[in-house]
Amino acid sequence: MNIRPSTPQVLRDLAEELNREVMPLLTDSTDQIRLHMIMAVLGQCAVRAGSEIDLMKLETADYRAYSDAVATVTGDRAVRDETEAIGNAADLTLEAVVAEYTRASEAFATALEAAMDAGATDLVERGEELLRKRIANEQLMAEVASAGR
Amino acid sequence: MDADRLQEFLTAVEPDRGPSVVSAEPIPGGYSRDTVIAEVRWADGSTERLVLRGDPAVEESVFRSDRDREWTLLNALADVPYLRIPRPRYYDATGEYLGTKCIISEAIPTQSMQAFLESGPDLDKAREDFIGIVASIHTTPVDAIAGTVEEPASWDAHIEALMGIYDRILEKAAVNGDSDPVLRYVRRKMRANRPPAVPLGLVHGDAQPGNFLLPEGEDAVIIDWEFGHIGDPRQDLGYYLQIPMPPHLYHPDPEGFLAIYREKTGYTEEQVNPDIVRYFMLLGMVHLLEQMIDAAEAVARGEHRGILGSYLLGSITHFRNLFLGICLDLPYSPTTTAQEATP
């Protein structure tokens, strides 16, 4: 398997090619803007390709632990069921990780609502911290890296 | 929407005036509609500049709005004496001539307030002018346009419809095998902190300096009404908070901005204050967030939506972050029942 260059490196190289060789050929400002956008998206894809599976697995573990804690404290049946439905797959293909992440996200969302219903302040604050962390990871994925430079 | 098509259209709708299209050039940069500026010479020797606004191809667009509805609204607003918009002139309602549904309005040969702001003017004066324009929209009597656009049955019904967009986003996510804990949390907090009611009014839907034109010595001209509707005017204030182009006229002094706004509109401090305006970003921006998420989902299904479909993924994150920040500061009610909070 070819690992050098890695997928992020290939994507960044494609952006570099567009910037060096294609951009100077464009005279229409609409086309130039469009190409800038394409290069930015390639840069974001480079970041995602390098870390999205790892970040989803880490968040999934956080959501599982949180939902389990809420189910234990509140006795909420729906939270318990959704927590148990998350599973713990060893499969690291993107499709499998996304599916597990989605189930974990749903359990987390339900658990946070249950914590708010129960007035469990500590659990609400812990859930809010996980939301901040989720957004921080999303922002990392949306980063425009070094595309085109 | 090129010169040949415009020539054919004008010849059809103005056969007695002998139109001759001199030029038709695209105006780049718009996220939403395709725009062209054209110059026309009539048989009597007079010339006229026109702006054409048409729908981009469905498969290449993210933001959707209804040209029929916009045309109806523009014609109603054109007759409101204290509000100035570019006079709507023609409408290719089927796209038969111009290749897409297209509204043609008079061109206003001047700069936008955004360009003016970037030239380094007195910002206190500019802020007052900006607020005056926004207030002129919000104090337009609803009666002036009643019957031309849909009117919510009540303020409660309108707010419920806006909050319902969150329900719709989350339902679609579930159907598509996705989950969004951030927006579920936002919805929950938003419903637990309903703002005080105000009378329904005219909402522009994209109220920002770039959409206010400033002809020398004349009243400002307000353009781009594609999201105009009758609703809660505070939606426009909340929407303006997220406009990124500097210099911003609200953020340096929210209290000062809103004091002027209240004076011009008659709202109370309970109805309009910095916390309420932040809250209204949740309601003033969510219709566009929904369209960005829909476009992202289309990309996931393998449908192409132009580069914007993928490019705006970062914007979805940006707005989730803004919305979360607002809602983290809102109190939650432990006694709120799940039924009340999640319809």
Interface residues (C-beta under 8 A of the other chain):
Chain A: D28 S29 T30 I33 R34 M37 I38 A40 V41 Q44 A99 T102 R103 S105 E106 F108 A109 L112 E113 M116 D117 A118 G119 V124 G127 E128 L130 L131 R132 R134 I135 E138 Q139 M141 A142 V144
Chain B: P26 P28 G29 G177 D178 S179 D180 P181 V182 R184 Y185 R188 I307 L308 S310 Y311 L313 G314 T317 H318 R320 N321 L324 L328 Y332 P334 T335 T336 T337 A338 A341 T342
